[in-house]
Amino acid sequence: MKTRQLANILIKILGLSIVVHGIPSIISAIFYVVRSNKSYGSPGLSDYWAFPITSVLLLAIGAYLMVKSRDIAAYLFKDEE
């Protein structure tokens, strides 16, 4: 197995790991926002929306790594053939 192929597989696994860890984080963040809005009675956008936004951003980064792993590996090992 070439270095570029191994890097491609490892980047895909890293992206999948980030996505798998991001899904429970998003669910937890949504419950946190709903619970905090009920408790404090503050309708609309509050300070508690930063947690779900960062969770979605983490999920997007993981998906990007899975989709673009071949391009990332090619960029990292562009001198190897």
N, C-alpha and C positions, 0 to 999 in steps of 0.2 A: 504494500500500500504506500502510495506516495505521500509526501508531507502535505501537499495541498488537499488531497482527498481526506486525510485524517483531520486536518483543520476544518474542512467543510462539515464533517460529521460532528466534531466537537462543538462548533459554533451552533449547529442545529440543536444539539442536545442542550446547550446553554440557553438558547432561545425558548425551547420547550420547558425547561425548568423554570424560567422566569414567568412564562405564561401560567404554568400550573400553580406556582406560588402566588401569582397575581389574582387569580379567580377568587379564592377565599378572602383575600384582602379587599376586593371590590365589594363582595357581599357584606363583609363586616363593616365597611365604610358606609354603605347604604343604610344598614340598620342603625349605625351610630348617628347618622344625620337625621334619620326619621325620629329616633328616640330623643335626640337633643332638641329638635324643633317642637316636639310634643311637650317636653319638660319645661322649656323656657318660653314657649308660646311665641316665638319670633318667626313670623311668616316670611317666606321669600328666601333670598340668598343671604346666608350668614357666614361667619368665619369657619364653620364646620365643613364647608364644601371643599376645602383644600385637601382633605384626606382622600375623598373619592377621586378627585382629579389626579392626584399623584398616583393612585392605584391604577387608573386607566392609562396614564402615561407609561407606567411600568409594563402594563400589558401590551401596549403598542410597541415598546422597545423590544420585548420578547418576540412579538410577531414579526417585526422588521428583521431581527436576527435570523429567524427561521427562513424567511423568504429570501433574504439577500445573502445567505451564508456563502454561496458560491462566489459572489462578487467580492465579499470581504476576504475570503481565503485567497482569491486571486490577487487582491491588492496587497495582502500581507506577504505573499510569497511570489511576487512578480518576477523575481530574478531566477527562480527555479523553473526548470522545464521538465 
